[in-house]
């Protein structure tokens, strides 16, 4: 299957916009944690307990990136 350059650019744009996943322990190791064990980043927690990253100036994350492997005792 062949694709045009513009189609390739569009595919790359869409891929870049997709939320990425970050392991909870990695975020704690990289940024430290507060007194509750939560990474020192802006965290959004949805009604169904999905943890995502909020705006984090200077951090290599995209708003809405998903945090995986959050320990049950913190949720």
C-alpha positions in Angstrom: 0.0 0.0 0.0 1.4 3.4 -0.9 0.7 6.6 0.9 1.3 10.2 -0.1 3.6 12.6 1.9 0.5 14.5 3.1 -1.1 11.3 4.4 2.2 10.4 6.2 2.3 13.8 7.8 -1.3 13.4 8.9 -0.6 10.0 10.4 2.4 11.3 12.3 0.3 14.3 13.6 -2.3 11.9 14.8 0.2 9.6 16.5 1.8 12.5 18.3 -1.5 13.6 19.7 -2.4 10.2 21.1 -2.0 10.0 24.9 1.1 8.2 26.0 1.4 5.9 29.0 3.8 6.4 31.9 4.4 4.0 34.7 3.6 5.4 38.1 7.0 4.3 39.6 8.9 6.0 36.8 7.2 9.3 37.5 8.0 9.0 41.2 11.6 8.2 40.4 11.9 11.1 38.0 10.0 13.8 40.0 9.9 12.6 43.6 6.6 12.2 45.5 4.7 14.3 48.0 3.8 13.1 51.6 1.0 10.9 50.1 3.3 9.1 47.6 1.9 11.0 44.6 4.4 12.2 42.0 5.1 15.9 42.2 3.2 16.6 39.0 -0.2 17.9 38.2 -2.4 14.8 38.2 -6.0 14.5 37.1 -8.2 11.7 38.4 -11.4 10.9 36.6 -14.6 9.6 38.1 -13.7 6.1 37.1 -10.3 6.4 38.8 -8.2 6.8 35.7 -5.1 8.8 36.5 -3.8 11.2 33.8 -1.2 13.9 33.7 -2.3 17.5 33.8 -0.4 20.6 32.6 3.3 20.1 33.6 5.4 23.0 32.4 8.9 21.9 31.5 8.1 18.1 31.7 8.2 15.9 28.6 4.6 14.9 28.9 1.4 15.7 27.0 -1.7 16.8 28.8 -3.9 13.7 29.2 -1.1 11.2 29.2 -2.2 8.1 31.1 -0.5 6.9 34.3 -0.4 3.2 34.6 0.3 0.8 37.5 -0.9 3.2 40.2 -0.7 1.3 43.5 -4.1 0.4 44.9 -3.3 1.8 48.4 -2.9 5.3 46.8 -6.0 5.2 44.5 
